[in-house]
């Protein structure tokens, strides 16, 4: 008798689980049907003009150089005196990556001593308080 009651209870319990595919086959609400989508409206922009024939497309412009020009204004024209000084100093012979190799830990430097360090680290001034001491 107990087995019959247990089997009947099991059948009643499992009948509630019927309905086909269970979790994966139920009807869910469509999230896109909940609210109406507003129609796409493009406001008129009268400042836009079609590109002229023969002009480069926007994809052909180098974005890195355009950004550098926008931030820093491009290379400045040098005066005649500055150009002469740079040419006399050997501007054409300078290595392109010299600034990268100067900060390299493997770069050999010459220790100029404490006096040079003191001169470089001295506070900036107009020279009114400068004093000279003659060696004895």
Helices and strands as residue ranges (DSSP letters): H 2-15, G 22-25, G 58-60, H 63-72, H 80-88, G 91-93, H 98-102, H 114-121
